[in-house]
């Protein structure tokens, strides 16, 4: 039990209000869980606590449009992403994410801490001035001015940073709303965005939510997103939805991994990156698939949905795309899910893992870093 100690307030203690940064961080926690459904509550806050909302607006995290609706600004989104990355590195503090070795050298080099003697043709921009001056001082026995000779020159070692195009597929089916699974997946995805922006500027990363359909998600759309609510409760479902002329009501809470993989593959076909990878985060077997110009919704899961999904995964692998699949088992564990992700790894030569929300960040970042080391093309 936690221990508390109380004392009488004598009037000398100062009560500091929360900063705008702290207020926004609390708001972003709710955004992770509930997406854009949280934003209308800011209108209530504005009525009850106008100073609180005013802080967020002045700090540049929140803005109001002409219709009076609140939105998160690009600055606010960057803060959410950076805080997600900071949280991830706190969890992963035992693992250093240094630069990654590759045997390829050429344009797109980055300087390392290691140094070596200058060789004819080395770029002057790579000169390690501190070590060079140290050599010159040692050679001439001290004193000024310092005379630098060719033998004193030291350059930073460099390595080629291969570019990587990554598509992260995030399960938005109804079951992802349980036990904070979707919030964890979203937080990891936003951390990856911050990691790419800060460390791997030559990379690209795209997020796709898959449910009955598959939809690309911008940074703002990712922050605003939430799992699709369960809309039918039949114990057995067999539905065919025409893609060209769908009905007014379509249950969206199914799990169409095939559609997500297909969208990712077509996205990566437009990329010239040396490495290409797909990261799949899901908590269930496929319960939907595409047949011609129809989406078929099937529950309980069937062998046909799995087979067609695995065929699409194989197409991705045949195009040189690495696939890593992570199965969330937060609230249940069943062999159907683990067997499916294992099969996907087997047919693609990729990676599969089962994990809970607490382990997801470590596992995905490690997979992302390992995936971008491979050079499949060019």
VOVO-17322 format. One record per residue (C-alpha): residue number from 1; residue in one letter; x, y, z. Coordinates in nm, 4 decimals, always signed. Layout:
residues N
   k r        x        y        z
 NUM A        X        Y        Z
...
end
This chain:
residues 378
   k r        x        y        z
   1 X  +0.0000  +0.0000  +0.0000
   2 X  +0.1336  +0.3503  -0.0793
   3 X  +0.2202  +0.5655  +0.2229
   4 X  +0.0987  +0.9248  +0.2509
   5 X  +0.1950  +1.1937  +0.4956
   6 X  -0.0305  +1.4923  +0.5577
   7 X  +0.0501  +1.8235  +0.7215
   8 X  -0.1432  +2.1424  +0.7809
   9 X  -0.1060  +2.4056  +0.5110
  10 X  +0.0497  +2.7172  +0.6636
  11 X  +0.0036  +2.9440  +0.3618
  12 X  +0.3702  +2.9479  +0.2646
  13 X  +0.3597  +2.6674  +0.0098
  14 X  +0.3229  +2.7681  -0.3533
  15 X  +0.0782  +2.5845  -0.5771
  16 X  +0.2114  +2.5919  -0.9336
  17 X  -0.0455  +2.5276  -1.2055
  18 X  +0.0340  +2.2703  -1.4688
  19 X  +0.2242  +2.4015  -1.7667
  20 X  +0.0743  +2.3965  -2.1155
  21 X  +0.3191  +2.1186  -2.2024
  22 X  +0.1924  +1.9006  -1.9179
  23 X  -0.1707  +1.9745  -2.0020
  24 X  -0.1162  +1.8810  -2.3645
  25 X  +0.0651  +1.5598  -2.2682
  26 X  -0.2396  +1.4568  -2.0637
  27 X  -0.4653  +1.5382  -2.3580
  28 X  -0.2464  +1.3341  -2.5931
  29 X  -0.2796  +1.0298  -2.3653
  30 X  -0.6546  +1.0412  -2.4244
  31 X  -0.5984  +1.0947  -2.7971
  32 X  -0.3965  +0.7739  -2.8055
  33 X  -0.6888  +0.5784  -2.6641
  34 X  -0.9895  +0.7501  -2.8190
  35 X  -0.8624  +0.9438  -3.1202
  36 X  -1.0510  +1.2462  -3.2491
  37 X  -1.3520  +1.1652  -3.0305
  38 X  -1.1653  +1.3489  -2.7530
  39 X  -1.1483  +1.6814  -2.9385
  40 X  -1.5109  +1.7952  -2.8834
  41 X  -1.4423  +1.7844  -2.5095
  42 X  -1.2128  +2.0848  -2.5584
  43 X  -1.5229  +2.2886  -2.6360
  44 X  -1.6575  +2.1958  -2.2912
  45 X  -1.3214  +2.2800  -2.1362
  46 X  -1.3323  +2.6191  -2.3025
  47 X  -1.6648  +2.6926  -2.1320
  48 X  -1.5623  +2.5646  -1.7895
  49 X  -1.1870  +2.6370  -1.7849
  50 X  -1.1090  +2.8950  -2.0547
  51 X  -0.7612  +2.9579  -1.9121
  52 X  -0.6651  +2.5925  -1.9660
  53 X  -0.7608  +2.5894  -2.3335
  54 X  -0.6078  +2.9341  -2.3789
  55 X  -0.2734  +2.7951  -2.2594
  56 X  -0.2855  +2.5180  -2.5179
  57 X  -0.3730  +2.7622  -2.7963
  58 X  -0.1029  +3.0152  -2.7011
  59 X  +0.1569  +2.7393  -2.6798
  60 X  +0.0663  +2.6395  -3.0341
  61 X  -0.0531  +2.2847  -2.9662
  62 X  -0.4226  +2.3399  -3.0407
  63 X  -0.6127  +2.5621  -3.2830
  64 X  -0.9765  +2.6328  -3.3628
  65 X  -1.1191  +2.6372  -3.7144
  66 X  -1.3863  +2.8690  -3.8542
  67 X  -1.6627  +2.6349  -3.7405
  68 X  -1.5348  +2.6508  -3.3824
  69 X  -1.3930  +2.2976  -3.3813
  70 X  -1.0595  +2.2274  -3.2195
  71 X  -0.7689  +2.0578  -3.3961
  72 X  -0.4190  +1.9505  -3.3011
  73 X  -0.1549  +2.1615  -3.4770
  74 X  +0.1518  +2.0209  -3.6565
  75 X  +0.3554  +2.1379  -3.3561
  76 X  +0.1279  +1.9380  -3.1275
  77 X  +0.1605  +1.6276  -3.3449
  78 X  +0.5405  +1.6582  -3.3388
  79 X  +0.5334  +1.6775  -2.9606
  80 X  +0.3207  +1.3631  -2.9379
  81 X  +0.5605  +1.1795  -3.1703
  82 X  +0.8713  +1.2971  -2.9852
  83 X  +0.7236  +1.2079  -2.6468
  84 X  +0.6339  +0.8631  -2.7815
  85 X  +0.9936  +0.8166  -2.8981
  86 X  +1.1267  +0.9432  -2.5640
  87 X  +0.9026  +0.6963  -2.3805
  88 X  +1.0207  +0.4168  -2.6072
  89 X  +1.3872  +0.4930  -2.5438
  90 X  +1.3239  +0.4969  -2.1687
  91 X  +1.1852  +0.1441  -2.1971
  92 X  +1.4652  +0.0409  -2.4291
  93 X  +1.7486  +0.2088  -2.2381
  94 X  +1.9394  -0.1170  -2.2097
  95 X  +1.9650  -0.1353  -2.5918
  96 X  +2.1658  +0.1242  -2.7795
  97 X  +2.0289  +0.2248  -3.1191
  98 X  +2.3569  +0.3262  -3.2789
  99 X  +2.4265  +0.3643  -3.6444
 100 X  +2.4206  +0.0400  -3.8352
 101 X  +2.7005  -0.1261  -4.0235
 102 X  +2.6849  -0.1901  -4.3939
 103 X  +2.9437  -0.2873  -4.6480
 104 X  +2.8202  -0.0321  -4.9042
 105 X  +2.9995  +0.3003  -4.9328
 106 X  +2.9437  +0.6029  -5.1495
 107 X  +2.7006  +0.8925  -5.1550
 108 X  +2.4754  +0.9251  -4.8566
 109 X  +2.7587  +0.8679  -4.6086
 110 X  +2.7475  +0.9632  -4.2419
 111 X  +3.0463  +1.0353  -4.0214
 112 X  +3.1210  +0.7979  -3.7356
 113 X  +3.3126  +0.8535  -3.4116
 114 X  +3.5969  +0.6355  -3.5429
 115 X  +3.8783  +0.8083  -3.7327
 116 X  +4.1675  +0.7053  -3.9578
 117 X  +4.4637  +0.8681  -4.1365
 118 X  +4.3835  +1.0751  -4.4431
 119 X  +4.4097  +0.9032  -4.7808
 120 X  +4.4329  +1.0791  -5.1128
 121 X  +4.0824  +1.1489  -5.2398
 122 X  +3.9116  +1.1653  -4.8990
 123 X  +3.6639  +1.4588  -4.8789
 124 X  +3.8004  +1.7529  -4.6817
 125 X  +3.4558  +1.7825  -4.5192
 126 X  +3.5307  +1.4594  -4.3297
 127 X  +3.8409  +1.6060  -4.1630
 128 X  +3.8625  +1.5395  -3.7881
 129 X  +4.0081  +1.8761  -3.6903
 130 X  +4.0639  +1.7934  -3.3246
 131 X  +4.2735  +1.4824  -3.3959
 132 X  +4.4537  +1.6555  -3.6814
 133 X  +4.5641  +1.9465  -3.4609
 134 X  +4.6610  +1.7054  -3.1842
 135 X  +4.8922  +1.5213  -3.4267
 136 X  +5.0454  +1.8449  -3.5478
 137 X  +5.1117  +1.9696  -3.1916
 138 X  +5.2658  +1.6372  -3.0937
 139 X  +5.4893  +1.6320  -3.4025
 140 X  +5.6226  +1.9856  -3.3565
 141 X  +5.6533  +1.9562  -2.9787
 142 X  +5.3996  +2.2248  -2.8947
 143 X  +5.4044  +2.5984  -2.9521
 144 X  +5.2302  +2.8315  -3.1929
 145 X  +5.1580  +2.8772  -3.4759
 146 X  +5.0615  +2.5178  -3.5483
 147 X  +5.1962  +2.3845  -3.8746
 148 X  +4.9791  +2.1074  -4.0199
 149 X  +5.1318  +1.8594  -4.2616
 150 X  +4.9720  +1.5886  -4.4726
 151 X  +5.0860  +1.3192  -4.2307
 152 X  +4.8928  +1.4926  -3.9508
 153 X  +4.5585  +1.4742  -4.1277
 154 X  +4.2913  +1.2523  -3.9707
 155 X  +3.9456  +1.1981  -4.1207
 156 X  +3.6255  +1.0592  -3.9768
 157 X  +3.5428  +0.7078  -4.0868
 158 X  +3.2186  +0.6983  -4.2834
 159 X  +2.9555  +0.4440  -4.3659
 160 X  +2.6901  +0.4240  -4.6316
 161 X  +2.3385  +0.4744  -4.5004
 162 X  +2.1051  +0.2707  -4.7185
 163 X  +1.7602  +0.4192  -4.7557
 164 X  +1.4572  +0.2199  -4.6484
 165 X  +1.0873  +0.2496  -4.7288
 166 X  +0.8651  +0.1163  -4.4524
 167 X  +0.4899  +0.0639  -4.4419
 168 X  +0.3411  -0.0004  -4.0988
 169 X  +0.0084  -0.1862  -4.1068
 170 X  -0.2002  -0.1243  -3.7943
 171 X  -0.4998  -0.3390  -3.7090
 172 X  -0.8071  -0.1168  -3.6556
 173 X  -1.0557  -0.4002  -3.6029
 174 X  -1.3002  -0.3894  -3.3139
 175 X  -1.1005  -0.6099  -3.0756
 176 X  -0.8022  -0.3689  -3.0825
 177 X  -0.9950  -0.1338  -2.8525
 178 X  -0.9538  -0.3740  -2.5600
 179 X  -0.6775  -0.3468  -2.3000
 180 X  -0.5100  -0.0460  -2.4616
 181 X  -0.3802  -0.2484  -2.7557
 182 X  -0.4565  +0.0123  -3.0186
 183 X  -0.3126  +0.2960  -2.8092
 184 X  +0.0122  +0.0981  -2.7727
 185 X  +0.0301  +0.0259  -3.1449
 186 X  -0.0374  +0.3903  -3.2276
 187 X  +0.2230  +0.5142  -2.9813
 188 X  +0.4887  +0.2867  -3.1333
 189 X  +0.3944  +0.3996  -3.4857
 190 X  +0.4275  +0.7665  -3.3895
 191 X  +0.7615  +0.6936  -3.2229
 192 X  +0.8824  +0.5376  -3.5486
 193 X  +0.7802  +0.8543  -3.7339
 194 X  +0.9894  +1.0634  -3.4931
 195 X  +1.2809  +0.8189  -3.5233
 196 X  +1.2798  +0.8378  -3.9035
 197 X  +1.2559  +1.2167  -3.8975
 198 X  +1.5441  +1.2572  -3.6516
 199 X  +1.7838  +0.9782  -3.7519
 200 X  +1.6958  +0.8339  -4.0909
 201 X  +1.6091  +1.1345  -4.3037
 202 X  +1.6624  +0.9425  -4.6288
 203 X  +1.3946  +0.6891  -4.5271
 204 X  +1.0224  +0.7036  -4.5878
 205 X  +0.7526  +0.5664  -4.3619
 206 X  +0.3812  +0.5252  -4.4356
 207 X  +0.1038  +0.4131  -4.2025
 208 X  -0.1963  +0.2111  -4.3150
 209 X  -0.4926  +0.1129  -4.1005
 210 X  -0.6598  -0.2133  -4.1945
 211 X  -1.0066  -0.3262  -4.0879
 212 X  -1.2785  -0.4306  -4.3360
 213 X  -1.0887  -0.2077  -4.5785
 214 X  -0.7359  -0.0608  -4.5779
 215 X  -0.6758  +0.3138  -4.5551
 216 X  -0.3552  +0.5223  -4.5593
 217 X  -0.3117  +0.7392  -4.2515
 218 X  -0.1331  +1.0733  -4.2446
 219 X  +0.0381  +1.1783  -3.9210
 220 X  -0.2722  +1.3692  -3.8122
 221 X  -0.5078  +1.0907  -3.9203
 222 X  -0.2987  +0.8411  -3.7248
 223 X  -0.3247  +1.0536  -3.4102
 224 X  -0.6998  +1.0974  -3.4619
 225 X  -0.7624  +0.7309  -3.5419
 226 X  -0.9378  +0.4722  -3.3255
 227 X  -1.0483  +0.1100  -3.3761
 228 X  -1.3710  +0.0545  -3.5658
 229 X  -1.6615  -0.0153  -3.3279
 230 X  -1.8249  -0.3562  -3.3446
 231 X  -2.1495  -0.3102  -3.5368
 232 X  -2.2908  -0.6631  -3.5682
 233 X  -2.2855  -0.9378  -3.3076
 234 X  -2.3910  -1.2460  -3.5022
 235 X  -2.1955  -1.5560  -3.3963
 236 X  -2.1611  -1.6519  -3.7623
 237 X  -2.1076  -1.4035  -4.0459
 238 X  -2.0929  -1.4628  -4.4220
 239 X  -2.1209  -1.1351  -4.6142
 240 X  -2.0106  -1.0199  -4.9579
 241 X  -1.9622  -0.6440  -5.0034
 242 X  -1.9280  -0.5098  -5.3606
 243 X  -1.6405  -0.2651  -5.3871
 244 X  -1.7903  -0.0689  -5.6765
 245 X  -2.1378  -0.0152  -5.5299
 246 X  -2.1296  -0.0876  -5.1564
 247 X  -2.4465  -0.0688  -4.9444
 248 X  -2.5055  +0.2235  -4.7120
 249 X  -2.4083  +0.0143  -4.4110
 250 X  -2.0874  -0.1922  -4.4127
 251 X  -1.9553  -0.3502  -4.0909
 252 X  -1.6021  -0.2127  -4.0601
 253 X  -1.4685  -0.3980  -3.7562
 254 X  -1.3365  -0.7056  -3.9412
 255 X  -0.9673  -0.7903  -3.9951
 256 X  -0.8585  -0.7634  -4.3593
 257 X  -0.4811  -0.8189  -4.3464
 258 X  -0.4821  -0.9093  -4.7160
 259 X  -0.6108  -0.5625  -4.8096
 260 X  -0.3434  -0.4023  -4.5924
 261 X  -0.0635  -0.6067  -4.7502
 262 X  -0.1935  -0.5347  -5.0989
 263 X  -0.2070  -0.1615  -5.0322
 264 X  +0.1456  -0.1701  -4.8834
 265 X  +0.2867  -0.3655  -5.1782
 266 X  +0.1441  -0.1194  -5.4309
 267 X  +0.2775  +0.1711  -5.2252
 268 X  +0.6274  +0.0233  -5.2142
 269 X  +0.6231  -0.0434  -5.5894
 270 X  +0.6463  +0.3348  -5.6320
 271 X  +0.9553  +0.3564  -5.4101
 272 X  +1.3158  +0.3331  -5.5283
 273 X  +1.4503  +0.2690  -5.1762
 274 X  +1.7217  +0.0040  -5.1469
 275 X  +1.5397  -0.1656  -4.8596
 276 X  +1.1651  -0.2144  -4.8322
 277 X  +0.9725  -0.3595  -4.5412
 278 X  +0.6220  -0.4044  -4.4059
 279 X  +0.5527  -0.4196  -4.0330
 280 X  +0.2174  -0.5756  -3.9386
 281 X  +0.0593  -0.5207  -3.5966
 282 X  -0.2528  -0.7276  -3.5331
 283 X  -0.4446  -0.9082  -3.2609
 284 X  -0.6372  -1.1559  -3.4742
 285 X  -0.6501  -1.3866  -3.7713
 286 X  -0.7953  -1.2590  -4.0997
 287 X  -1.1743  -1.2364  -4.0919
 288 X  -1.2022  -1.0670  -4.4312
 289 X  -1.0469  -1.0990  -4.7750
 290 X  -1.0839  -0.9722  -5.1303
 291 X  -1.2317  -1.1806  -5.4119
 292 X  -1.2399  -0.9986  -5.7432
 293 X  -1.4375  -0.6794  -5.6847
 294 X  -1.5891  -0.7986  -5.3568
 295 X  -1.4830  -0.7972  -4.9938
 296 X  -1.5839  -1.1137  -4.8151
 297 X  -1.6493  -1.0901  -4.4404
 298 X  -1.6233  -1.4258  -4.2643
 299 X  -1.6486  -1.5061  -3.8955
 300 X  -1.5322  -1.7324  -3.7386
 301 X  -1.2067  -1.7177  -3.9410
 302 X  -1.1734  -1.9635  -4.2274
 303 X  -0.8870  -2.1340  -4.4041
 304 X  -0.9721  -1.9505  -4.7270
 305 X  -0.9147  -1.6036  -4.5769
 306 X  -0.5831  -1.7204  -4.4334
 307 X  -0.4761  -1.8795  -4.7633
 308 X  -0.5518  -1.5707  -4.9715
 309 X  -0.3780  -1.3470  -4.7163
 310 X  -0.0675  -1.5686  -4.7172
 311 X  -0.0665  -1.5591  -5.0988
 312 X  -0.0559  -1.1782  -5.0869
 313 X  +0.2243  -1.1912  -4.8291
 314 X  +0.4166  -1.4206  -5.0645
 315 X  +0.3726  -1.1687  -5.3489
 316 X  +0.5280  -0.9040  -5.1243
 317 X  +0.8245  -1.1283  -5.0443
 318 X  +0.8727  -1.2113  -5.4129
 319 X  +0.9136  -0.8378  -5.4768
 320 X  +1.1927  -0.8188  -5.2190
 321 X  +0.9840  -0.6797  -4.9347
 322 X  +1.0628  -0.7949  -4.5824
 323 X  +0.7576  -0.8646  -4.3639
 324 X  +0.7577  -0.8599  -3.9838
 325 X  +0.4365  -0.9621  -3.8068
 326 X  +0.3553  -0.8907  -3.4430
 327 X  +0.0567  -1.0602  -3.2808
 328 X  -0.0812  -0.8890  -2.9705
 329 X  -0.2069  -1.1379  -2.7121
 330 X  -0.3037  -0.8908  -2.4413
 331 X  -0.6412  -1.0384  -2.3539
 332 X  -0.6267  -1.3895  -2.4945
 333 X  -0.3925  -1.6415  -2.6479
 334 X  -0.5024  -1.8859  -2.9105
 335 X  -0.3146  -2.1059  -3.1510
 336 X  -0.5013  -1.9813  -3.4576
 337 X  -0.3383  -1.6377  -3.4321
 338 X  +0.0113  -1.7636  -3.3483
 339 X  -0.0093  -2.0255  -3.6225
 340 X  -0.1113  -1.7619  -3.8743
 341 X  +0.1748  -1.5190  -3.8034
 342 X  +0.4173  -1.8117  -3.7981
 343 X  +0.2891  -1.9224  -4.1378
 344 X  +0.3284  -1.5698  -4.2716
 345 X  +0.6906  -1.5648  -4.1556
 346 X  +0.7465  -1.9074  -4.3109
 347 X  +0.6106  -1.8215  -4.6566
 348 X  +0.7893  -1.4842  -4.6685
 349 X  +1.1148  -1.5638  -4.4915
 350 X  +1.0306  -1.2781  -4.2546
 351 X  +0.9842  -1.2363  -3.8809
 352 X  +0.6935  -1.3211  -3.6523
 353 X  +0.6421  -1.2700  -3.2827
 354 X  +0.3688  -1.2773  -3.0205
 355 X  +0.3854  -1.0110  -2.7546
 356 X  +0.1860  -0.7891  -2.5243
 357 X  +0.1519  -0.4132  -2.5440
 358 X  +0.4420  -0.3484  -2.3052
 359 X  +0.6868  -0.5410  -2.5245
 360 X  +0.5603  -0.4118  -2.8584
 361 X  +0.7803  -0.1014  -2.8762
 362 X  +1.1104  -0.2803  -2.8184
 363 X  +1.0319  -0.5546  -3.0646
 364 X  +0.9117  -0.3299  -3.3457
 365 X  +1.1994  -0.0813  -3.3245
 366 X  +1.4516  -0.3655  -3.3278
 367 X  +1.2746  -0.5178  -3.6276
 368 X  +1.2625  -0.1804  -3.8045
 369 X  +1.6356  -0.1216  -3.7548
 370 X  +1.7281  -0.4747  -3.8625
 371 X  +1.5013  -0.4513  -4.1658
 372 X  +1.6638  -0.1358  -4.2942
 373 X  +2.0104  -0.2995  -4.2944
 374 X  +1.9173  -0.5315  -4.5785
 375 X  +1.9831  -0.4229  -4.9339
 376 X  +1.7490  -0.6014  -5.1707
 377 X  +1.7704  -0.3857  -5.4812
 378 X  +2.0095  -0.1887  -5.6889
end
